[in-house]
């Protein structure tokens, strides 16, 4: 039996003794595009940061391809929120992307011709090759997000975690990013995205996790992203349930 790509069992995370995630069980068995959605404070970012070992768990186990996730980080890429990055750091776009090759090289080897060619190729894939020598702080929000995506591509990972990559970007960048993520998915990669725009879940993703401290529901978008599950996840804070249900129904009718 083939091991799951990702298996989270009984994940509990607390800040100052207050549970942020509680008894999370979630498994990814096949490659594809998955959205994690839920209200503010639901634990979406914490969930992927815990998988990466960046946030300690109170209890639980996370495995990737049947092994502890911490031992598989060379196969896993993480793209943080833009707000968590020091954009004043004196580093160029090309150098930022080149950093994505360091994991495969190890600490004591310098990037060579092969790694530099890969970095250039990744910049081209996100349409940022003309900005290679620009300092990262001199980019727009959308351009910065493309650079971080290029760095993730340079890692040549099998599993990608992305924390709200669409926050604050323009429509053109959003389309470029999701076209690229779809391409990666078709190549057999697995992409998990913390996503804030409920209107585009049915358009962009194969699967969805509805999260509010616990996993409310998870599975294919067509059967999981329903008004009942959204109501259970967001409660009275969501005022567009009818529109969401209509969007899902239209998506079903066109597929």
Phi, psi and omega in degrees: 000130181287134180291149178295148175299315179217134178223113178254125182232122173057039179286122174231131181229137180226144172246124181051043177069005177260120182298129174259324172230142186224116175051053181281124172237124181202137182228137171246119183257336183227151177299156179160184180253120182239134175257138169254119182232155179167170182291168175303137181082009182283345180099017184296307180294321180300323181300311182285329177292327177291321176301321181282354182081013181275341177231127182288147176263146172287320177206166175119174182217138177232123177238151175230123184053038175082001181240157176308133185304326180296337179270358184242018186293343176289346179255002185237134179243144182231125176249109184283174173295146181300326183293346182267003186256141175275095184283353177273355181299133186282078180219144183275167176303312182297318180296324178297313180293322180299330177302336178295342180270352187296324183301319180285332181282325189091169188288335192255009177242141179268147177301137180249199183300319181298315182292323179291324177294321178295317179299318179297320179295319180293322176298321179295323182296332179257009176071031183241017183296331181284353182250016190305323185263005181278144176292140190297333179287347181264026179247157172287169180301317179295320178294320177300319181293323177296321180296317179292328175293320178298320177297320178296320178298322181296338177288340181053048183280168174259337181228126182243131170248130181228126185260100179050057181293343182266358182294120174076014180258161180280167184298324181295317178294319179303315181294318178300314182297313184287330173297321179291318178297322177296320177298317178298319179298319180292339176276000179098011178273161179244128183233127178241123188236124167286120191231140186251345186260099182297335184293338185251003181301311182293333181282321191259334194245153175273319185229162181217144171245120176264115191236133169210083187069313171251164171281113179284317179198153175207150180149193179302143181303318186300328183251349186252326184276071185247163180297323179296315180292324177295320178297319179293330182278315187259338182062217183287354182282347182260123184251005185238030182300319181297318179295321179296316180298321178294319180297318179296317181297319178296321179297318179297321183291334183264357180248000000 
